[in-house]
Amino acid sequence: MTATAAQSQPQGSPQDLVGCPNCDQVYRVPSLGRGARAVCGRCHTVLIAPRGETYSRVLALSVANLILVIAAVFHPFLEINAAGIVNRVSLLDVATSFRSGVLVVVSVASVAMIVLVPLLRTALLVYVIAPLTRANAPWPGARIAFRWAQEMKPWAMTEIFIIGCAVALVKVADLARLQFGLAFWLFIALAVFVVVVDRMLCAWSVWSALDEADAQRPKP
């Protein structure tokens, strides 16, 4: 895949401009050929990476993410065996483990960031991408839904949660016998799928498709 540096020409209408999410440099949207990319000339962040026929794959992975999140909530996450005492923990147990004090806020916030936010963001992506896979007109509110999905991206911390669990489990492995539940492996798969979706999805292409749909919509 060829890397094409975007030209720093911020003059023009807002629809013709793209900003670097890393260094805030503004560029005029370049004309890209098939398989090309536009990268920031200052920090080399990828700005535009259109990939043909990826909507269906992004949609399939997003639906899979929805299934994985829902299934992971209702299955055991971890089993701890210490001194003959066995304790099974699920994500719902984490949410209800603290019922008073400041730790309630910590518990609820943790579950929201590792379950609710990824679930809602994935549902919004499905809502936006589903009609685009068939080249149909976007559903009502698709632009707002995609904006919310993009705003939620830094707060969906599924992969961070998995890394934190791995570090914590290494520290307690000598104190008790641990057995991973089905939910743990579902979250591993979910973290991988989330990264793949973020890598495949080109936000600029989605915004362009929504703009084209708005332009083709008959005026009242």
N, C-alpha and C positions, 0 to 999 in steps of 0.2 A: 504494500500500500504506500503510495507516494505521499510525502509530507509537503504541503504547500503553505508557505508563510503568508499570512494575511497582510494586506497593505494597510498601513495606518493612514486612512483618509476619512476622518470622522464627519466630513461635510455630507449633507443629504438628509433625506427623511429618516425618522426613527426606524422604519421598517427595513431600511437598507444598512443598518448598523448592528454590530455585535460587540459586546463587551467581554473582556477576559475576566472570568470569575476569580482569578488568582491575583492579578496585579491591576485590574480595572482599566487597562488600556482599551481604547475604543477603536474599532476598525470598520471599514466598509466591507459588507459581505462580498467575498470574492466569488467568481464563477468557477465552480469545481467540476472536474470531469469525474467519470465513474472510477471509484476506488481511491479518490484523492481525499486529502484532509487539509483543513486550515488550522495552523498553529500560531500561537502568539509569538511575535518576533522578539519580545522582551523576555518572557519566562518560559516559552516553549510549551505552554499548556494547550491541549487540543481544544479548539473552539468549535469546529464543525467537522463532523465525521459521518456524512450520510452513508447509509448502508442500504442497498436495495433489498426489498423483500424481507425485512427483518421484523416488521410489525407482527406477523403471525408467530414468530418465535418468541418475541417479547411477551405477547399475549399468553402463549402457552406456559411460559415460565412464571408469569404473574399469577395465573390461575393455580399453578402448582404451589406457589408461595402461599396463596390463601389456604389451600388444603393443608399444607404443612403446619402453618401457624395454628389453625383450628385444632388439628389433631394433636399437636404438641401440648396444648393447654390441658387436655383431658387425660394424658398418659403420664405415668411416673417419670420424673426427670432423673432422680438419683436415689440409690438405696445405700444406706450406711449401716454397717454391722460393726458394733463395738461392744466388747465384753458380753457377747451373746444377745445384745439388744439390737433389734433391727428396726430401722426407721426409713420409710419411703416418703419422698418429698416430690410434690408436683409444683408447677408454677402457680396453681391456685392456692396451694398451701403457703407459698411465699407471700401472696397477696393478703392472706388472712392471718399471717403469723403474728403481726403486731396490731393490736386492737385499741391501743391507747398511747398517748404521748406523741412526741415528735417523730418517732420511728414509723408511725402510720404513714406520714407524708413520704418518707423515704421508701417505704414498701410500695405504696401506690405509684409513686413516680418511677420506680424501677420496673414494675410490671407494665406501666404505660409505655415506656421507652423500648422495651424488648418484645412487647406483644401488641398493644393497642395501636401505637403509631405505625409500626410496619404493616399491620393488618389494614388500617385505614388508608395508608399510602398505596398499598398494593391494589386495594379496591378502587381507588381513584384512577390508577394507571389502567386497570382493566376497563373502566368506564370510558376513558379517553381513547384507548388503543383499539377497542373492539370494533367500532364502526370503520376505523381507518384500514383495518385488514381487508375489508371488502370494498374499499374505495367509496364508502357511503358517506353521507353528510354526518358530521359530528353530532352527538346527542346534545340536548340543551345543557348549557352550563359547562361544556367540556373545557373551555378556556380557563374558567375559575378552578375547575377540578384539577387541571394540570398544574396550574400555579400553586395550588395547595400541596400537590404531590411533590413539587420541587422544593417548596419551603420546608416540608417535613423531612426531607432527605437527611439533613445533619442530625435530626433527632431520632431517627430509626437506628437503634444501636444493637442490632442483633449480632453482628460480627464482634462488636466490642464485648458484648455479654459472653460470647463463647470464649474469647481470649481470657477474659477475667475469670471465668469458671476453670479454665485449664490451669491458670496460675494458682488459684485457690486449692484446687484438687491436688496439685503437686505437693502443697504444703501440709495437707491433712492426710496424705496417703499413708504415712507412717503411723498415724494414730488410730486408724480404723480401716476396715476392708470396704472398699467402694465398688459398687456395681452400677454401671450406667443403664438408665432406663431408656425406653423407646423415645421419649421426648428429647433426650440429649442428642440422639442420632438424627432425629428430625430437625433439630436446630442446626446441626452441622450442615445438613443438606440445604436448609433454608439460608444459612449464611453464604454458602457457595452460590446458590441461585440468585440471591440479592446482588452479589458482586457481578455476576454474569449479566443480569438485567441492566445494571447501571453502566456496564461497559458497552453493551449493545445499543442502548437507547440513546439516540441523538436528539437532545432537546430542541435544537434549532430546526431539525426536520419536522418534528411534531408541531412546533409553532408555525412553521411555513405551511404545513398541511391545514392547520386551523385557519390561517389567514386566507389561503386559497378558497377554502369552503365559505368563509364569510364574504369574499369577493364575488363568488358565484351565486350566492343566495339572492333571490329576487328582492328588490327593494319594495317596501310597502307603498 
